[in-house]
Amino acid sequence: MAHSVPRAHTRSVAEACTRTLQAMNPLMLVKAVPGPAVGCTAEDLGPYDTVVACGLPLAEAVRLDELCRTASPAKQLFACAVVGPSSYAFVDLGQHSYSVKVRVER
């Protein structure tokens, strides 16, 4: 069903996903940053550990990945886009180690 939404109530994809991502990651602060990624610099990424980008052209996602790698400290990047029949998903965790918590029964 298609319907019109008043402009004042529209949100970006990042803003729309914030509540779900926060629920999935309760130990982390999830924040949507307004504005396009085009003018983003490595310094802009400073306070963040992970960057999630949705709907960017692949070339812009690659540029954002380069910024994430050159930021100090380096940032993790999750990027994806779906346009008609084509799509991509890209994850760059940089240097990351996984730890498995094992519950010991006593």
Backbone bond lengths (Angstrom), bond angles and torsions (degrees), N, CA, C in turn:
res aa  C-N    CA-C-N  psi(-1)  N-CA   C-N-CA  omega(-1)  CA-C   N-CA-C  phi
1 M - - - 1.437 - - 1.521 107.88 -
2 A 1.288 116.52 130.03 1.458 121.33 178.30 1.515 108.91 -103.83
3 H 1.296 116.59 138.61 1.456 120.91 174.85 1.516 108.77 -150.68
4 S 1.299 116.21 158.96 1.453 119.48 -179.92 1.525 109.84 -88.27
5 V 1.311 115.16 145.42 1.458 122.08 178.96 1.513 107.30 -119.51
6 P 1.330 117.32 131.33 1.470 118.30 177.23 1.523 110.76 -55.92
7 R 1.314 117.53 138.52 1.469 123.86 -175.85 1.529 112.60 -53.23
8 A 1.308 117.81 -33.89 1.468 120.81 -178.13 1.529 112.08 -65.18
9 H 1.345 118.19 -17.86 1.454 121.16 -176.16 1.527 113.09 -103.42
10 T 1.316 118.55 5.43 1.455 120.53 -179.79 1.523 110.02 -82.16
11 R 1.329 115.72 148.60 1.456 121.87 179.67 1.521 108.88 -133.19
12 S 1.316 115.86 158.20 1.460 120.01 174.98 1.530 108.43 -74.64
13 V 1.332 116.73 166.86 1.465 121.04 176.25 1.523 109.18 -59.59
14 A 1.324 116.92 -41.50 1.467 120.28 179.99 1.527 111.02 -61.10
15 E 1.313 116.73 -45.07 1.465 120.14 179.77 1.529 111.05 -64.75
16 A 1.321 117.12 -38.68 1.459 121.31 -179.87 1.528 112.06 -67.69
17 C 1.319 118.31 -29.18 1.467 122.59 -177.27 1.522 113.81 -89.21
18 T 1.312 117.68 -13.05 1.466 121.19 -172.34 1.520 112.64 -56.81
19 R 1.316 118.71 -47.05 1.471 121.42 -177.31 1.528 111.14 -61.04
20 T 1.340 117.15 -44.43 1.460 120.61 -179.37 1.521 111.19 -66.65
21 L 1.338 116.99 -44.86 1.466 119.79 179.28 1.522 111.32 -63.31
22 Q 1.326 118.04 -36.82 1.462 120.96 178.25 1.531 110.24 -65.57
23 A 1.331 117.08 -41.57 1.462 120.80 178.31 1.526 111.53 -64.16
24 M 1.324 116.45 -34.77 1.463 120.74 179.57 1.531 112.13 -76.46
25 N 1.329 117.28 -21.00 1.458 122.82 -176.79 1.531 110.03 -130.94
26 P 1.333 118.21 68.48 1.465 120.56 -173.37 1.530 114.45 -65.62
27 L 1.312 118.46 -17.87 1.468 120.83 -179.30 1.519 112.77 -89.94
28 M 1.327 116.40 0.45 1.463 120.78 -178.41 1.517 110.17 -121.57
29 L 1.315 116.97 154.03 1.456 122.14 172.44 1.519 107.74 -89.71
30 V 1.323 116.92 123.77 1.459 122.37 179.11 1.522 107.13 -108.53
31 K 1.331 115.97 128.49 1.457 120.89 -176.26 1.525 109.73 -138.91
32 A 1.322 116.15 135.74 1.463 121.66 174.11 1.519 107.68 -93.26
33 V 1.319 115.88 126.80 1.460 121.01 -179.72 1.518 108.32 -101.00
34 P 1.330 118.11 123.95 1.464 120.57 -177.80 1.526 112.26 -72.14
35 G 1.299 114.74 156.62 1.465 120.26 175.63 1.508 112.22 101.92
36 P 1.334 116.27 160.57 1.466 120.89 -178.55 1.533 111.62 -75.24
37 A 1.320 115.28 154.05 1.466 120.99 178.77 1.523 111.74 -77.91
38 V 1.322 117.48 -13.38 1.461 121.64 -174.71 1.524 112.06 -56.63
39 G 1.316 118.55 -44.23 1.458 121.49 -177.23 1.509 114.64 -90.09
40 C 1.314 117.86 7.19 1.461 122.61 -177.16 1.526 111.13 -67.07
41 T 1.342 115.97 141.21 1.466 121.41 176.07 1.525 109.24 -118.46
42 A 1.325 116.67 166.76 1.463 121.17 177.89 1.528 110.45 -59.83
43 E 1.318 117.39 -33.52 1.464 121.22 179.37 1.532 111.02 -66.76
44 D 1.339 117.07 -33.77 1.468 120.74 178.27 1.524 111.59 -63.20
45 L 1.322 116.97 -25.71 1.467 121.59 -177.84 1.528 112.18 -84.15
46 G 1.320 117.02 -4.93 1.454 122.74 -174.38 1.512 117.55 -43.24
47 P 1.337 119.98 -52.96 1.459 119.24 -174.13 1.533 114.95 -79.96
48 Y 1.316 118.51 0.53 1.464 121.11 -173.60 1.527 111.83 -108.57
49 D 1.350 115.81 151.17 1.463 122.02 175.90 1.519 111.44 -96.61
50 T 1.328 115.74 -34.42 1.457 121.87 -174.24 1.523 109.55 -135.25
51 V 1.322 115.89 140.28 1.462 122.01 177.35 1.524 107.38 -116.64
52 V 1.336 116.31 130.02 1.460 122.23 176.29 1.521 106.60 -116.50
53 A 1.323 116.60 121.41 1.465 121.72 -177.95 1.520 109.52 -121.26
54 C 1.318 116.57 127.65 1.471 121.96 -179.60 1.516 110.15 -120.75
55 G 1.324 116.26 133.68 1.451 120.96 171.32 1.514 116.01 80.59
56 L 1.323 118.48 11.03 1.467 119.97 177.79 1.520 110.46 -80.38
57 P 1.324 118.14 147.82 1.471 119.42 169.58 1.539 108.41 -59.40
58 L 1.318 117.32 148.89 1.464 121.21 -175.95 1.523 112.01 -54.93
59 A 1.325 118.22 -41.67 1.468 120.95 -179.84 1.530 111.05 -60.00
60 E 1.322 117.41 -38.88 1.464 120.92 179.00 1.530 110.81 -71.03
61 A 1.336 117.59 -34.88 1.466 120.37 176.33 1.525 110.46 -65.67
62 V 1.323 117.47 -39.05 1.472 121.21 177.31 1.527 109.79 -64.20
63 R 1.343 117.89 -41.94 1.465 121.18 177.45 1.532 110.73 -62.89
64 L 1.331 116.90 -40.93 1.462 120.99 178.19 1.518 110.77 -65.25
65 D 1.343 117.19 -36.52 1.466 120.70 176.61 1.527 110.85 -63.21
66 E 1.336 117.33 -40.61 1.470 120.59 177.28 1.530 110.31 -62.23
67 L 1.338 116.62 -40.31 1.468 119.99 177.02 1.525 110.93 -63.70
68 C 1.331 116.81 -41.86 1.470 120.53 179.27 1.529 111.29 -62.05
69 R 1.325 116.97 -38.60 1.469 120.78 -179.92 1.529 112.45 -71.98
70 T 1.351 116.80 -31.88 1.471 119.10 -178.05 1.523 112.73 -89.81
71 A 1.331 117.57 -10.70 1.468 120.35 177.66 1.523 108.99 -65.42
72 S 1.306 116.25 155.94 1.462 120.47 179.56 1.521 109.50 -122.38
73 P 1.311 118.40 112.39 1.472 127.93 -4.99 1.531 111.03 -73.74
74 A 1.337 115.09 163.53 1.464 120.86 -178.80 1.526 110.07 -61.63
75 K 1.325 116.28 149.83 1.465 122.85 -177.96 1.516 110.41 -110.55
76 Q 1.330 116.44 153.81 1.453 121.80 173.05 1.524 107.79 -85.45
77 L 1.341 116.40 147.35 1.462 120.69 179.88 1.523 110.47 -128.31
78 F 1.331 115.58 130.49 1.448 123.60 169.38 1.525 105.58 -119.44
79 A 1.321 118.23 121.48 1.464 121.25 -178.47 1.520 109.27 -135.38
80 C 1.343 115.83 143.72 1.458 119.92 177.50 1.526 109.48 -157.01
81 A 1.310 114.85 158.35 1.466 120.68 175.65 1.518 108.40 -158.37
82 V 1.317 115.71 146.94 1.461 122.84 175.06 1.520 106.58 -131.40
83 V 1.331 115.89 122.13 1.461 121.43 178.08 1.521 106.92 -133.68
84 G 1.306 115.89 106.37 1.464 119.47 -179.00 1.517 110.47 57.94
85 P 1.336 117.74 -129.73 1.462 120.34 -177.28 1.530 114.20 -83.40
86 S 1.324 118.43 -2.27 1.460 119.51 -178.73 1.524 110.61 -112.25
87 S 1.314 115.31 154.66 1.460 120.31 179.94 1.524 109.71 -159.90
88 Y 1.329 115.35 167.43 1.454 120.79 170.91 1.520 108.56 -148.36
89 A 1.303 115.60 154.46 1.460 123.05 171.95 1.524 106.09 -137.87
90 F 1.317 116.60 135.42 1.452 121.21 -173.48 1.527 108.73 -141.85
91 V 1.325 116.48 132.41 1.460 121.80 177.80 1.517 108.36 -131.69
92 D 1.323 116.57 127.99 1.463 122.03 174.75 1.523 107.34 -127.82
93 L 1.330 115.67 102.96 1.462 120.28 -179.65 1.520 112.35 -88.76
94 G 1.340 116.66 -2.81 1.463 118.88 -178.26 1.519 109.54 59.62
95 Q 1.300 116.50 -132.82 1.465 121.77 175.50 1.521 107.47 -88.41
96 H 1.314 116.95 113.26 1.458 119.95 -177.87 1.517 108.99 -147.40
97 S 1.311 116.56 138.55 1.466 120.04 175.95 1.523 108.38 -122.72
98 Y 1.301 114.86 141.52 1.453 121.16 179.61 1.518 109.05 -97.46
99 S 1.301 116.82 144.80 1.445 120.57 174.16 1.526 107.54 -126.81
100 V 1.295 115.08 137.25 1.455 121.22 -179.74 1.512 107.60 -105.46
101 K 1.326 115.79 125.42 1.464 120.40 177.07 1.508 108.49 -90.40
102 V 1.316 115.31 124.65 1.461 121.23 -179.75 1.507 108.35 -109.44
103 R 1.293 115.28 126.08 1.458 120.08 178.81 1.518 108.72 -84.04
104 V 1.316 116.44 126.03 1.464 121.67 -179.88 1.522 108.39 -101.08
105 E 1.319 115.60 120.16 1.467 120.89 178.51 1.521 108.46 -82.10
106 R 1.312 115.37 136.22 1.482 119.40 179.08 1.488 110.34 -112.21
